[in-house]
Amino acid sequence: MDAALAPIIPKRLNLFERYLTVWVGLCMVAGIILGQSAPAAVQLLRSMEFGEGSHVNFPIAVLIWLMIIPMMMKVDFAAVRNVGKRPRGLLVTLFVNWIVKPFSMAFLAWLFFRFVFSAWMTQADADQYIAGAIILAAAPCTAMVFVWSYLTDGDPAYTLVQVSVNDLIMLVLFAPLVVFLVSGASSLHVPYEVLLYSVLAFIVIPLTIGVLLRQWFIRNHSKEWFENTLLPRFAPVTIIALLATLVLIFAFQAENISGKALHVALIAVPLLLQVYFNASLTYGLMKWLKVPYAVAAPGALIGASNFFELAVATAIALFGAESGATLVTVVGVLVEVPVMLSVCAACNRTRDWFPAEAAA
């Protein structure tokens, strides 16, 4: 059969990825029910905190490590050596992720929570929601980007380079950006030592463990075995850890969220605007610079997505699991999949805008 006439097999997400928003919604309901029906048990779990001056909850910290470490194992920092070969696409995503995205999110959160939605929330709520939105935007792209890249026929090697470089930059810029923007857009004080503690606990340590495990397994087995056999075995662990984390967070937030259901919808508005703005900006710049589609599409998705696991962990460490800031990061998880799937669909429909090959 002629290749041009061969049937196109649609790419699909697995059951969990496809219905992530549904699972998050179910976890929200389960957590609220747990928090209201077993308040003593929930209070016991909530009291398990460590880290002087922080609100790092031990059960949630363990679960977040179980999410983040397998993700970090997927990142191959050896790919960074190829960063200079096709710089255009990478430079666009770095510009959007670190120059545009945190500041545009701070502005949108300040505008909507301080003014547009001021009739439906208190000043204290607005400050918390602004802080949560900034934390979410300052933590760019997670391993889910590899899924979105696959759905848009992106260049997997180049996507790996972009994720790896962004993760390295995050080590340096995440903390100062959060402090600067939260302090400027709200009346909240961000304790820098607690934020650095979060960076150490939820970026440096998991990243180091992930890199060392990746090197050890590849050296003692093979890269093919590591990527095709071992990594898929971690998928159920990551999924269970994510869902358990969400149940605990909503259990801790049960009293807070039961009276603020409207706030969940209001929080989603600037988050959605932010995602589509950054995706459009990245995609438009890629088109203007004549970057090939296989780089442009994943770039748009990297510009739109957030490292929500890190954002949730940081919000909890700074403000507590029952805080408004943490609620914003969880709403970010809630909207992530349907929004990113819509961006994937838009990219797939417009692939003819781009040259088949160009200097990326």
C-alpha positions as CSV (number, residue, x, y, z in Angstrom):
1,M,0.0,0.0,0.0
2,D,1.2,3.5,-0.8
3,A,2.5,5.2,2.3
4,A,0.5,8.3,1.5
5,L,-2.7,6.2,1.5
6,A,-1.9,4.2,4.6
7,P,-4.5,4.6,7.4
8,I,-3.4,6.9,10.1
9,I,-3.6,5.2,13.5
10,P,-4.7,7.8,16.1
11,K,-2.5,8.2,19.1
12,R,-4.1,7.7,22.4
13,L,-3.5,8.4,26.1
14,N,-3.7,5.6,28.6
15,L,-6.8,5.4,30.8
16,F,-5.3,7.5,33.6
17,E,-3.9,10.2,31.4
18,R,-7.1,10.5,29.3
19,Y,-9.4,10.9,32.3
20,L,-7.0,12.7,34.7
21,T,-9.5,15.5,35.2
22,V,-12.2,12.9,36.2
23,W,-9.8,11.3,38.7
24,V,-8.9,14.6,40.2
25,G,-12.6,15.5,40.6
26,L,-13.2,12.1,42.3
27,C,-10.3,12.7,44.6
28,M,-11.7,16.1,45.4
29,V,-15.0,14.5,46.5
30,A,-13.3,11.7,48.3
31,G,-11.0,14.0,50.2
32,I,-13.8,16.3,51.3
33,I,-15.9,13.4,52.5
34,L,-12.9,12.0,54.4
35,G,-12.2,15.4,56.0
36,Q,-15.8,15.8,57.1
37,S,-16.4,12.2,58.2
38,A,-13.1,11.5,60.0
39,P,-11.8,14.9,61.2
40,A,-9.7,13.3,64.0
41,A,-7.8,11.1,61.7
42,V,-7.3,13.9,59.2
43,Q,-6.0,16.2,62.0
44,L,-3.5,13.5,63.0
45,L,-2.2,13.3,59.4
46,R,-2.1,17.1,59.1
47,S,0.0,17.4,62.3
48,M,2.8,15.2,60.8
49,E,5.1,18.1,59.7
50,F,8.8,18.5,59.6
51,G,11.3,21.3,58.6
52,E,11.7,24.2,61.0
53,G,9.4,27.1,60.1
54,S,7.8,25.2,57.2
55,H,4.5,23.3,56.7
56,V,6.0,20.3,54.9
57,N,3.6,17.5,55.7
58,F,5.4,14.1,56.0
59,P,2.8,11.9,54.3
60,I,2.4,14.3,51.4
61,A,6.2,14.8,51.1
62,V,6.7,11.0,50.7
63,L,3.9,10.8,48.1
64,I,5.3,13.7,46.1
65,W,8.8,12.1,46.1
66,L,7.1,9.0,44.6
67,M,5.7,11.2,41.9
68,I,8.8,13.3,41.1
69,I,11.6,10.8,41.3
70,P,10.3,8.6,38.4
71,M,9.8,11.8,36.4
72,M,13.3,12.9,37.0
73,M,14.6,9.4,35.9
74,K,13.1,10.1,32.4
75,V,15.3,13.2,31.9
76,D,18.6,12.6,30.2
77,F,20.9,15.5,31.0
78,A,23.5,14.2,28.5
79,A,21.1,15.5,25.9
80,V,22.1,19.1,27.0
81,R,25.3,18.7,25.1
82,N,23.3,19.0,21.9
83,V,21.7,22.3,22.9
84,G,23.8,24.4,20.5
85,K,22.9,22.4,17.4
86,R,19.4,23.8,16.9
87,P,19.0,26.7,19.3
88,R,16.0,28.6,18.0
89,G,13.2,26.5,19.4
90,L,14.9,26.2,22.8
91,L,15.5,29.9,23.0
92,V,11.8,30.6,22.4
93,T,10.7,28.2,25.1
94,L,13.3,29.7,27.6
95,F,12.1,33.2,26.8
96,V,8.4,32.3,27.4
97,N,9.0,30.1,30.4
98,W,11.4,32.4,32.3
99,I,10.8,36.0,31.0
100,V,7.1,36.0,30.1
101,K,5.2,33.3,31.9
102,P,5.9,34.1,35.6
103,F,5.3,37.8,35.1
104,S,2.2,37.4,33.0
105,M,0.7,35.0,35.5
106,A,1.5,37.4,38.4
107,F,-0.3,40.2,36.4
108,L,-3.4,38.1,35.6
109,A,-3.7,36.8,39.1
110,W,-3.3,40.3,40.6
111,L,-5.9,41.7,38.1
112,F,-8.5,39.0,38.6
113,F,-8.2,38.2,42.3
114,R,-7.6,41.7,43.4
115,F,-10.1,43.5,41.2
116,V,-12.3,41.5,38.8
117,F,-13.3,38.9,41.4
118,S,-13.0,41.1,44.5
119,A,-16.7,41.0,45.2
120,W,-16.5,37.2,45.8
121,M,-13.4,36.9,47.9
122,T,-11.6,38.5,50.8
123,Q,-8.3,40.3,50.6
124,A,-6.7,37.4,52.4
125,D,-8.1,34.9,49.9
126,A,-6.9,37.1,47.0
127,D,-3.3,37.1,48.4
128,Q,-3.3,33.4,48.8
129,Y,-4.6,32.8,45.3
130,I,-2.1,35.2,43.8
131,A,0.7,33.4,45.5
132,G,-0.5,30.0,44.4
133,A,-0.8,31.1,40.8
134,I,2.7,32.5,40.8
135,I,4.2,29.3,42.3
136,L,2.4,27.3,39.6
137,A,3.7,29.5,36.8
138,A,7.3,29.6,38.1
139,A,7.5,25.8,37.9
140,P,7.6,25.0,34.1
141,C,7.0,21.8,32.2
142,T,6.8,18.4,33.7
143,A,7.4,14.9,32.3
144,M,3.8,15.0,31.0
145,V,5.3,17.1,28.2
146,F,6.7,13.9,26.7
147,V,3.1,12.7,26.4
148,W,1.9,15.9,24.7
149,S,4.9,15.8,22.4
150,Y,4.0,12.3,21.3
151,L,0.4,13.3,20.6
152,T,1.6,16.1,18.3
153,D,4.3,14.1,16.5
154,G,7.0,16.2,18.2
155,D,10.7,15.5,17.9
156,P,11.3,13.4,21.1
157,A,15.1,14.1,21.2
158,Y,14.6,17.9,21.0
159,T,11.7,17.7,23.5
160,L,14.1,16.0,25.9
161,V,16.7,18.7,25.4
162,Q,14.1,21.4,26.2
163,V,12.8,19.7,29.3
164,S,16.4,19.0,30.6
165,V,17.5,22.6,30.1
166,N,14.4,24.0,31.8
167,D,14.9,21.7,34.8
168,L,18.5,22.9,35.2
169,I,17.4,26.5,35.0
170,M,14.7,25.9,37.6
171,L,17.3,25.0,40.1
172,V,18.5,28.6,40.0
173,L,15.6,30.8,39.1
174,F,12.5,29.1,40.8
175,A,13.1,30.4,44.3
176,P,14.1,34.1,43.5
177,L,11.2,34.4,41.0
178,V,8.7,33.2,43.6
179,V,10.0,35.5,46.3
180,F,10.1,38.6,44.0
181,L,6.7,38.1,42.4
182,V,4.7,37.0,45.5
183,S,6.1,39.9,47.5
184,G,5.4,42.3,44.7
185,A,1.9,41.2,43.8
186,S,0.5,40.4,47.2
187,S,0.9,41.4,50.9
188,L,2.3,37.9,51.8
189,H,5.8,37.4,53.1
190,V,7.7,34.4,51.6
191,P,10.3,33.1,54.0
192,Y,13.3,32.5,51.7
193,E,14.8,29.8,53.9
194,V,11.6,27.8,53.7
195,L,11.5,28.2,49.9
196,L,15.1,27.1,49.6
197,Y,14.3,24.1,51.8
198,S,11.5,23.3,49.3
199,V,13.9,23.6,46.4
200,L,16.3,21.2,48.1
201,A,13.6,18.7,49.1
202,F,11.6,18.7,45.9
203,I,14.0,19.6,43.1
204,V,17.6,19.0,44.1
205,I,17.3,15.7,46.0
206,P,14.7,14.0,43.6
207,L,16.7,15.2,40.6
208,T,19.9,13.8,42.0
209,I,18.3,10.5,42.9
210,G,16.7,10.3,39.5
211,V,19.9,11.0,37.7
212,L,21.9,8.5,39.8
213,L,19.3,5.8,39.4
214,R,19.1,6.4,35.6
215,Q,22.9,6.1,35.3
216,W,23.0,3.0,37.5
217,F,20.2,1.1,35.7
218,I,21.5,1.9,32.2
219,R,25.1,1.0,33.1
220,N,24.1,-2.3,34.7
221,H,21.4,-3.2,32.1
222,S,20.8,-1.2,29.0
223,K,19.1,2.1,27.9
224,E,16.5,0.1,26.0
225,W,15.6,-2.0,29.0
226,F,15.5,1.0,31.3
227,E,13.2,3.0,29.0
228,N,10.9,0.2,27.7
229,T,10.8,-2.1,30.7
230,L,11.7,-0.4,34.0
231,L,10.2,3.1,33.6
232,P,6.7,1.7,32.7
233,R,6.7,-0.2,35.9
234,F,6.8,3.0,37.8
235,A,3.7,4.4,36.2
236,P,1.2,2.8,38.7
237,V,3.3,4.1,41.6
238,T,3.2,7.6,40.2
239,I,-0.5,7.4,39.5
240,I,-1.4,6.1,43.0
241,A,0.9,8.7,44.7
242,L,-0.7,11.5,42.7
243,L,-4.3,10.4,43.6
244,A,-3.4,9.8,47.2
245,T,-1.8,13.2,47.5
246,L,-4.9,14.9,46.1
247,V,-7.2,13.0,48.5
248,L,-5.1,14.2,51.4
249,I,-4.9,17.8,50.2
250,F,-8.7,18.0,49.8
251,A,-9.2,16.2,53.2
252,F,-7.1,18.9,54.8
253,Q,-9.0,21.5,52.8
254,A,-12.5,20.0,53.5
255,E,-13.8,22.8,55.8
256,N,-12.1,25.5,53.6
257,I,-13.3,24.3,50.3
258,S,-16.9,23.3,51.2
259,G,-17.8,27.0,51.6
260,K,-15.7,28.2,48.6
261,A,-16.9,26.0,45.7
262,L,-17.3,29.1,43.6
263,H,-13.7,30.0,44.1
264,V,-12.5,26.9,42.3
265,A,-14.3,28.1,39.1
266,L,-12.9,31.7,39.6
267,I,-9.4,30.4,40.2
268,A,-9.6,28.5,36.9
269,V,-10.2,31.7,34.8
270,P,-6.7,33.3,35.0
271,L,-5.1,29.9,34.9
272,L,-6.8,29.1,31.6
273,L,-6.0,32.5,30.1
274,Q,-2.4,32.1,31.1
275,V,-2.1,28.6,29.4
276,Y,-3.6,29.7,26.1
277,F,-1.7,33.0,26.1
278,N,1.7,31.3,26.6
279,A,0.9,28.5,24.1
280,S,-0.1,31.0,21.5
281,L,2.9,33.2,22.1
282,T,5.3,30.3,21.9
283,Y,3.7,28.8,18.8
284,G,3.5,32.2,17.1
285,L,7.2,33.0,17.7
286,M,8.1,29.5,16.4
287,K,6.2,30.2,13.2
288,W,7.8,33.7,12.9
289,L,11.3,32.1,13.3
290,K,10.4,29.3,10.8
291,V,11.1,26.6,13.3
292,P,9.9,23.1,12.1
293,Y,6.6,21.8,13.3
294,A,8.2,18.9,15.2
295,V,9.9,21.5,17.5
296,A,7.2,24.2,17.5
297,A,4.4,22.0,18.7
298,P,6.2,20.6,21.8
299,G,7.5,24.1,22.4
300,A,4.0,25.5,22.6
301,L,3.1,22.7,25.1
302,I,6.2,23.3,27.2
303,G,5.3,27.0,27.3
304,A,1.8,26.2,28.4
305,S,2.3,23.4,31.0
306,N,3.4,23.5,34.6
307,F,5.4,21.3,36.9
308,F,2.3,21.0,39.2
309,E,3.9,18.4,41.5
310,L,6.6,20.8,42.5
311,A,4.1,23.7,42.7
312,V,1.8,21.7,45.1
313,A,4.8,20.7,47.3
314,T,6.1,24.3,47.4
315,A,2.7,25.8,48.2
316,I,2.2,23.3,51.1
317,A,5.7,24.0,52.5
318,L,5.2,27.8,52.4
319,F,1.5,28.1,53.4
320,G,0.2,24.7,54.5
321,A,-1.9,22.0,52.9
322,E,-5.2,23.8,53.8
323,S,-4.1,27.2,52.3
324,G,-5.6,29.0,49.4
325,A,-2.2,28.9,47.6
326,T,-2.3,25.1,47.7
327,L,-5.9,25.1,46.4
328,V,-4.7,27.1,43.3
329,T,-2.0,24.6,42.5
330,V,-4.5,21.7,42.7
331,V,-6.9,23.6,40.4
332,G,-4.0,23.7,38.1
333,V,-3.9,19.9,38.1
334,L,-7.7,19.8,37.5
335,V,-7.5,21.9,34.3
336,E,-4.2,20.5,33.0
337,V,-5.4,17.6,30.8
338,P,-8.4,19.1,29.0
339,V,-6.5,22.3,28.3
340,M,-3.4,20.6,27.1
341,L,-5.4,18.2,24.9
342,S,-7.1,21.3,23.3
343,V,-3.6,22.8,22.6
344,C,-2.5,19.4,21.1
345,A,-5.5,19.5,18.8
346,A,-4.8,23.1,17.7
347,C,-1.2,22.2,16.9
348,N,-2.2,19.1,14.9
349,R,-4.7,21.2,12.9
350,T,-2.1,23.8,12.0
351,R,1.0,21.7,11.2
352,D,0.9,23.0,7.6
353,W,1.8,26.5,8.9
354,F,5.4,25.2,9.4
355,P,8.2,24.1,7.1
356,A,8.9,20.4,7.1
357,E,12.6,21.1,7.9
358,A,14.3,24.2,9.1
359,A,17.0,25.4,11.4
360,A,15.5,25.0,14.8
